[in-house]
Amino acid sequence: MPPLPESGAALPVVVTRPRQQAHAFAASVQALGRPAVVFPLLEISAVEDVATLQAMLARLEEFALVVFVSPNAIDAAFAQLPAGRPWPAKVAIGIVGEGSRLALRAHGVDAACATLYGPQRADKMDSEELLKSLPLAQLRGQRALIVRGQSGRDFLSEALQQQGVTVEYLTAYRRTAPRLDAQNGPLLLDLLDGGADWVITSSEALRNLVDLTRLAGGEERVVKLQRQRIFVSHHRIAETAREQGFERVVLTGSGDERLLAALAAPAAV
């Protein structure tokens, strides 16, 4: 359990990403001179039907476009691809954030070996902006595969279908909310009572945080949470935060560099 900050000391920064991605970002926060606490608000696990996942990935060449909705989708899919298998050169890749670009690079895929499409606006990385970057005329009559968790937004698939693109889904991983236990329950109460800055990178994670807070400490702790500062990477998360009653929402834009810059700004320390 982190100690309460001394008077005048920087508040701890709570990194809420899935544990698989949380520690690297926490290390970057600590490099800024700020204490970091890892408190995942989403748990990522493998799908039960791995055979179906592998069978679909064996058909990649049938698709003109494969869209990965997140770094988790990339990691889960590439974990099931044969080692050393190159990405099919004729299959374009769509991504919606800088984290996904870095995840692809970690698996040996970049613009040198694959056609990559992504949002052009650094301040608005989402499916709407990805759609604007896609060569829709070329994709008409072709097939696209969307790799995601067990559910997701339907905007992109509906928009592609309206343009004459046949869309299939591939569930590559499962997302679940963490449960309160003897470790994270007291930690959550300590962060709420002592004060913290929260880094939130999905609306689902934010809703999980509110639910966990209510379970751990009731409405009194929810009010404390709503008064703490949260740093969010997307306008949709900011909208969710305001709907949930948060009063101090800092919208940074997509990418770790923008999040870290906001955390390092004098007003944030």
Secondary structure, DSSP 8 states (H G I E B T S, - for coil): ------TTS---EEE-S-HHHHHHHHHHHHHTT--EEE--S-EEEE-S-HHHHHHHHTTGGG-SEEEE-SHHHHHHHHTTS-TT----TT-EEE-SSHHHHHHHHHTT-STTTS-EE--S-TT--SHHHHHHHS-HHHHTTSEEEEEESS----HHHHHHHHTT-EEEEEE-EEEE-----TTHHHHHHHHHHH--EEEE--HHHHHHHHHHHHHHHHHHHHHHHHHSEEEESSHHHHHHHHHTT-SEEEE--SSHHHHHHHHHSGGG-
